[in-house]
Amino acid sequence: MPVVFRKTKKEGVRIVMKGRVGIEDASDLLCRLKDVINGPLTIDMANAESIDTSIVQVMLAVRNAKKDASMCVSRPPVEVVEVLEQAGLRDALGPDW
C-alpha cells in the first residue's frame, strides 16, 4: 500500500506516501484521517511519485476540518508541489520546501 500511518507521542500522526497515490487509496486515507483529525499531522511525501485530484480533495477536506490543529506536508517532490500549489495547499508545505 502506498500510504503508511505512524503515530508517535512527539509528532502526532505521520503519514508516509510512496509511489503513485490515487483514487484507489483515497477512501481508506479519508477514513483513517477522520480518526486522527485532532492533533498534529505530518504528510511525508519524499517518496511520492504523484498524487491525483482525489488525494488533493482528501487533503483539502482534512485541512478544513482540522481548524486549530496543524497539518504539514513534508519533503514533497517538485511534481507534487505543483499540484498542491494549484489546489491552494501551499500553506501546508513544510519548512523544508
C-alpha positions as CSV (number, residue, x, y, z in Angstrom):
1,M,0.0,0.0,0.0
2,P,1.4,3.4,-0.9
3,V,0.1,5.1,2.3
4,V,1.5,4.1,5.8
5,F,0.3,5.6,9.1
6,R,2.6,6.1,12.0
7,K,1.5,7.5,15.4
8,T,4.1,9.0,17.8
9,K,3.7,10.9,21.0
10,K,6.1,13.6,19.9
11,E,4.9,14.2,16.3
12,G,1.3,13.1,16.5
13,V,0.3,11.3,13.3
14,R,2.8,10.9,10.4
15,I,1.6,9.6,7.1
16,V,4.2,8.4,4.6
17,M,3.1,8.3,0.9
18,K,5.1,6.2,-1.5
19,G,4.9,5.8,-5.3
20,R,1.7,6.8,-7.0
21,V,-1.1,7.6,-4.7
22,G,-4.5,7.9,-6.2
23,I,-8.2,7.3,-6.2
24,E,-7.8,3.7,-5.2
25,D,-6.2,4.9,-1.9
26,A,-8.5,7.9,-1.3
27,S,-11.3,6.2,0.6
28,D,-9.1,4.4,3.0
29,L,-7.0,7.6,3.5
30,L,-10.0,9.7,4.3
31,C,-11.5,7.1,6.8
32,R,-8.2,6.8,8.6
33,L,-7.7,10.5,8.7
34,K,-11.1,11.1,10.2
35,D,-9.9,9.0,13.2
36,V,-6.9,11.3,13.8
37,I,-8.4,14.7,12.9
38,N,-7.3,16.3,16.2
39,G,-3.6,16.9,16.8
40,P,-0.6,17.5,14.6
41,L,-0.5,15.7,11.3
42,T,2.6,15.4,9.0
43,I,2.3,14.0,5.5
44,D,5.7,12.8,4.3
45,M,5.8,12.8,0.5
46,A,9.5,12.3,0.0
47,N,8.9,9.1,-1.9
48,A,5.6,10.0,-3.6
49,E,5.9,10.0,-7.4
50,S,2.5,11.5,-7.9
51,I,-0.9,12.2,-6.4
52,D,-4.2,12.7,-8.2
53,T,-7.1,15.0,-7.6
54,S,-8.8,12.6,-5.2
55,I,-5.9,12.8,-2.8
56,V,-5.9,16.6,-3.1
57,Q,-9.6,16.6,-2.2
58,V,-8.9,14.4,0.9
59,M,-6.1,16.8,1.9
60,L,-8.3,19.8,1.5
61,A,-11.1,18.2,3.5
62,V,-8.8,17.3,6.3
63,R,-7.1,20.8,6.4
64,N,-10.5,22.4,6.5
65,A,-11.7,20.1,9.3
66,K,-8.6,20.5,11.4
67,K,-9.2,24.2,12.2
68,D,-6.6,24.7,15.0
69,A,-4.6,21.6,14.6
70,S,-1.6,21.7,12.3
71,M,-1.1,19.9,9.0
72,C,2.3,19.9,7.3
73,V,3.3,18.3,4.0
74,S,6.9,17.3,4.3
75,R,9.5,16.8,1.6
76,P,7.2,16.7,-1.5
77,P,8.8,16.3,-4.9
78,V,8.5,19.2,-7.3
79,E,5.7,17.5,-9.3
80,V,3.6,17.1,-6.1
81,V,4.3,20.7,-5.1
82,E,2.9,22.0,-8.3
83,V,-0.3,20.0,-7.8
84,L,-0.6,21.2,-4.2
85,E,0.0,24.9,-5.1
86,Q,-2.7,24.7,-7.8
87,A,-5.1,23.3,-5.2
88,G,-4.4,26.1,-2.7
89,L,-2.4,24.0,-0.3
90,R,0.8,26.0,-0.5
91,D,0.5,27.0,3.2
92,A,0.6,23.3,4.2
93,L,4.1,22.8,2.7
94,G,6.6,22.3,5.5
95,P,9.6,24.4,6.3
96,D,11.9,22.2,4.2
97,W,10.2,23.4,1.0
